[in-house]
């Protein structure tokens, strides 16, 4: 019996001596520790993506771009989380990803605020956070980089297009009444586009915003909001409708159609939106939409470049990486509609 006990004791020492090698040491890199801690033996990079939701066609294209880029065949294991338009759900998602010890977190926030604690937790665990699309109100040193659109510049592009159009039509001296449909309050896209639009509009003493309402980037809500505006404002008083994304413009169009109000290049009301979705091109070609300012949803390659640089031990130069975008209108839409991938 003593021999059996002695053998068992020696085996126990041997077992604990071997398993003790899996304990984190100072020499191990954070990436290796996270993979070991998660019990993963493959060589895939484990990426957590926190998305805003499914509020628009732009968002669907943006999501599909990530899903088609971060695939196992290209060396990735992607954990996709739909924020369902809830900032609280997004914060909880980041905490869950930290618990899972993923290698990287891609954050596409609904709103800018409320991220300090969650980002700090990711920093403490050594998990790099890459912010995309909208921004967060957190010290820039606490996340790796941000990539997306210059939303303020998008707003100014819309104003520039309208200025040029009015000059071409000989209408630059006319009084102009504008209806503005805004996106989510607190979202970077809303803040930037609204600021760009308002700064440009106030430079024209004969331009006036007669109604400005939030429609949360959704088509259904925009239709309801536009219907409410039309109960307070006569259609003949509206010269321009600007919607801060294409889907809101589509909703506004339905509301105007119900009131038999003509709009677009062949109608009475100038229509301008943002995103430049495929459906927006169709409406420009058909004479319903004047212009759409591109907001490029294809951000995955930019994010992947950042991740690969980090994997190669390169220093990320800069914090902001803007994506290339253009302006399209009813005059050039037919030339580009076939090349749209979203």
C-alpha positions in Angstrom: 0.0 0.0 0.0 2.9 2.4 0.8 4.4 1.7 -2.5 1.1 2.5 -4.3 0.8 5.8 -2.3 4.4 6.7 -3.2 3.8 6.0 -6.8 0.6 8.1 -6.9 2.4 11.0 -5.1 5.2 11.0 -7.6 2.8 10.9 -10.5 0.9 13.9 -9.0 4.1 15.9 -8.7 5.0 15.0 -12.3 1.5 16.0 -13.5 1.5 19.4 -11.8 5.0 20.0 -13.0 3.9 19.5 -16.6 0.7 21.5 -16.4 2.5 24.3 -14.6 4.2 25.0 -18.0 0.9 26.4 -19.3 0.9 29.2 -16.7 1.5 32.7 -18.2 5.1 33.9 -18.0 6.6 37.2 -18.8 8.2 35.9 -22.0 4.9 34.9 -23.6 3.3 37.3 -26.0 -0.3 38.4 -25.2 -1.5 36.7 -28.4 -0.2 33.3 -27.4 -1.5 33.7 -23.9 -5.0 34.5 -25.1 -5.1 31.6 -27.5 -3.9 29.2 -24.8 -6.4 30.6 -22.3 -9.2 30.2 -24.8 -8.2 26.6 -25.3 -7.6 27.1 -29.0 -4.9 25.2 -30.8 -5.4 26.5 -34.3 -3.5 29.3 -36.0 -6.5 31.4 -36.8 -6.7 35.0 -35.6 -9.8 35.3 -33.5 -11.6 38.6 -34.3 -14.7 40.0 -32.5 -16.8 42.4 -34.6 -19.4 44.5 -32.8 -21.9 45.9 -35.4 -24.6 48.5 -34.9 -27.5 46.6 -36.3 -29.4 46.2 -39.6 -30.8 49.7 -39.9 -30.0 50.3 -43.6 -28.8 49.0 -46.9 -25.5 50.6 -46.2 -25.1 48.6 -43.0 -25.9 45.4 -44.8 -23.2 46.1 -47.3 -20.8 47.0 -44.5 -21.5 43.8 -42.6 -21.2 41.5 -45.7 -17.9 43.1 -46.4 -16.6 42.0 -43.0 -18.2 38.5 -43.3 -16.5 38.0 -46.7 -13.1 39.3 -45.6 -12.6 37.7 -42.2 -13.1 34.0 -43.1 -11.3 30.9 -42.1 -9.8 30.3 -45.5 -7.9 33.6 -45.0 -6.8 32.8 -41.5 -9.6 34.3 -39.4 -12.2 33.1 -37.0 -14.8 35.9 -36.8 -17.3 36.3 -34.0 -20.0 38.6 -35.3 -22.3 40.4 -32.8 -25.3 42.4 -34.0 -25.8 45.4 -31.7 -29.5 45.5 -32.5 -29.4 49.4 -32.4 -28.7 49.2 -28.6 -25.6 51.0 -27.2 -26.0 49.0 -24.0 -26.0 45.7 -26.0 -22.8 46.8 -27.7 -21.0 47.5 -24.4 -22.1 44.1 -23.1 -20.8 42.5 -26.3 -17.4 44.0 -25.8 -17.2 42.7 -22.3 -18.2 39.2 -23.6 -15.5 39.3 -26.2 -12.9 40.3 -23.6 -14.0 37.3 -21.5 -13.5 35.1 -24.6 -10.0 36.4 -25.0 -10.2 37.2 -28.7 -7.1 38.5 -30.4 -8.7 41.7 -31.8 -12.0 43.7 -31.3 -13.5 45.6 -34.2 -15.9 48.2 -32.8 -18.5 49.9 -34.9 -20.3 52.0 -32.3 -23.8 53.3 -32.4 -23.0 56.3 -30.3 -19.7 57.9 -29.3 -20.2 57.9 -25.5 -20.2 55.2 -22.9 -17.1 53.3 -24.0 -14.5 54.3 -21.5 -14.8 51.4 -19.1 -15.1 48.7 -21.7 -12.1 50.0 -23.7 -10.1 50.1 -20.5 -11.0 46.5 -19.8 -9.8 45.5 -23.2 -6.5 47.4 -22.6 -6.0 45.6 -19.3 -6.3 42.3 -21.1 -4.0 43.3 -23.9 -6.7 43.1 -26.6 -6.2 45.7 -29.3 -9.4 47.7 -30.2 -9.9 49.0 -33.7 -12.8 51.5 -34.2 -14.5 51.7 -37.6 -17.2 53.8 -39.2 -18.4 56.0 -36.3 -16.0 57.2 -33.5 -15.9 57.0 -29.7 -15.3 59.6 -27.1 -12.3 57.9 -25.6 -8.6 58.9 -25.4 -7.2 58.0 -28.8 -4.2 56.3 -27.1 -6.6 53.6 -25.7 -7.5 52.2 -29.1 -5.2 51.3 -32.0 -6.8 53.3 -34.8 -10.0 54.5 -36.4 -11.0 54.0 -40.1 -14.1 55.3 -41.9 -15.6 58.4 -43.6 -15.0 62.1 -43.1 -18.6 62.8 -42.3 -18.2 66.5 -42.0 -16.6 66.7 -45.4 -19.6 64.6 -46.7 -21.9 67.3 -45.5 -19.9 70.0 -47.2 -19.8 68.0 -50.4 -23.6 68.1 -50.4 -23.7 71.8 -50.0 -21.1 72.3 -52.7 -23.1 70.1 -55.1 -26.3 72.1 -54.3 -24.4 75.4 -54.9 -23.2 74.2 -58.3 -26.6 72.9 -59.3 -28.4 76.2 -58.5 -25.8 78.2 -60.5 -26.3 75.9 -63.5 -30.1 76.3 -63.2 -29.8 80.1 -62.7 -31.4 79.8 -59.3 -28.6 80.9 -57.0 -30.4 84.1 -55.9 -33.7 82.4 -55.1 -34.8 81.9 -51.5 -34.4 78.2 -50.6 -36.4 76.3 -48.0 -34.7 73.1 -46.8 -36.1 70.1 -44.9 -33.3 68.1 -43.2 -33.8 64.5 -42.0 -31.0 63.6 -39.5 -29.7 60.2 -38.3 -29.2 58.8 -34.8 -28.6 61.5 -32.2 -25.0 61.1 -30.9 -23.8 59.1 -33.9 -20.6 60.4 -35.6 -22.2 60.2 -39.0 -25.1 62.4 -37.8 -22.9 64.9 -36.0 -20.4 65.2 -38.8 -23.0 65.5 -41.7 -25.2 67.8 -39.8 -22.3 70.1 -38.9 -21.0 70.1 -42.5 -24.5 70.8 -43.8 -25.3 73.6 -41.4 -21.9 75.3 -41.7 -22.3 75.4 -45.5 -26.0 76.4 -45.4 -25.4 79.4 -43.0 -23.0 80.9 -45.6 -26.1 81.5 -47.8 -28.4 84.2 -46.4 -31.1 83.1 -48.8 -31.1 79.4 -47.6 -33.3 78.4 -44.7 -33.8 75.2 -42.8 -37.6 75.2 -42.2 -37.7 71.7 -40.6 -35.0 69.4 -39.1 -36.0 66.1 -37.5 -34.3 62.9 -36.4 -35.3 59.7 -38.3 -32.6 57.4 -37.0 -31.3 56.4 -40.4 -34.3 54.1 -41.1 -36.7 54.2 -44.0 -39.9 53.5 -42.0 -39.2 56.2 -39.4 -38.3 58.7 -42.1 -41.6 58.2 -43.9 -43.4 58.8 -40.7 -41.4 61.9 -39.9 -41.8 63.3 -43.4 -45.6 62.7 -43.2 -45.7 64.7 -40.0 -43.6 67.5 -41.5 -46.1 67.7 -44.4 -48.9 68.3 -41.9 -47.1 71.5 -40.7 -45.5 72.7 -43.9 -47.2 73.3 -47.3 -45.4 71.3 -50.1 -45.1 74.5 -52.1 -42.9 75.9 -49.3 -40.3 73.1 -49.6 -37.5 73.5 -52.2 -35.0 70.9 -51.0 -35.1 67.7 -48.9 -31.8 66.5 -47.6 -31.7 63.1 -45.9 -28.6 61.9 -44.1 -28.8 58.5 -45.7 -30.4 57.0 -48.7 -32.9 54.9 -46.7 -34.3 57.9 -45.0 -34.7 59.6 -48.4 -36.6 56.5 -49.7 -39.0 56.9 -46.8 -39.4 60.6 -47.4 -40.1 59.9 -51.1 -42.9 57.5 -50.1 -44.4 60.2 -47.9 -44.3 62.7 -50.7 -45.7 60.2 -53.2 -48.7 59.7 -51.0 -49.3 63.4 -51.1 -48.8 63.4 -54.8 -45.8 65.8 -54.5 -43.4 65.8 -57.4 -39.7 65.6 -56.6 -36.3 64.8 -58.2 -34.8 66.2 -61.4 -38.1 65.9 -63.1 -40.1 67.3 -60.2 -40.4 70.4 -58.0 -38.3 69.4 -55.0 -34.5 69.0 -55.0 -33.6 65.7 -53.3 -30.1 65.0 -51.9 -29.0 62.0 -49.7 -25.9 60.2 -48.5 -24.4 56.6 -49.0 -24.8 56.1 -52.7 -26.4 52.7 -52.5 -27.3 50.8 -55.6 -31.0 51.7 -55.1 -30.0 55.4 -54.9 -28.3 55.0 -58.3 -31.5 53.5 -59.7 -33.5 56.5 -58.4 -31.0 59.0 -59.9 -31.3 57.3 -63.2 -35.1 57.2 -63.0 -35.2 61.0 -62.2 -36.3 60.7 -58.6 -33.1 61.6 -56.8 -30.8 64.5 -57.6 -27.6 63.4 -55.9 -26.2 61.0 -53.4 -22.9 61.7 -51.5 -21.0 58.4 -51.2 -20.3 56.9 -47.9 -18.2 53.9 -48.6 -19.2 50.9 -46.5 -16.3 48.7 -47.6 -14.1 49.1 -44.5 -13.0 45.6 -44.0 -9.8 45.8 -46.1 -8.7 48.9 -44.2 -9.3 47.2 -40.9 -7.5 44.1 -42.1 -4.4 46.1 -43.1 -4.2 47.5 -39.6 -4.4 44.0 -38.1 -1.8 42.6 -40.4 0.6 45.5 -39.6 0.1 44.7 -35.9 0.7 41.0 -36.5 3.9 41.9 -38.4 5.1 44.0 -35.5 4.8 47.3 -37.5 4.0 50.5 -35.8 0.6 52.0 -36.9 1.4 55.5 -38.3 -1.5 57.8 -37.5 -4.9 57.3 -35.8 -7.4 58.2 -38.5 -7.6 56.5 -41.9 -10.2 58.0 -44.2 -11.7 55.9 -47.0 -12.0 57.2 -50.6 -15.4 58.5 -51.5 -17.1 60.3 -54.4 -20.2 62.3 -55.3 -22.8 61.0 -57.8 -25.8 62.7 -59.3 -28.6 62.1 -61.9 -26.2 63.2 -64.6 -23.4 60.7 -64.0 -25.3 57.8 -62.3 -25.9 55.8 -65.4 -22.2 55.7 -66.1 -21.4 54.1 -62.7 -24.5 52.1 -61.8 -23.1 48.8 -63.2 -20.0 49.0 -61.1 -21.8 49.3 -57.8 -21.1 46.3 -55.5 -23.7 47.3 -52.8 
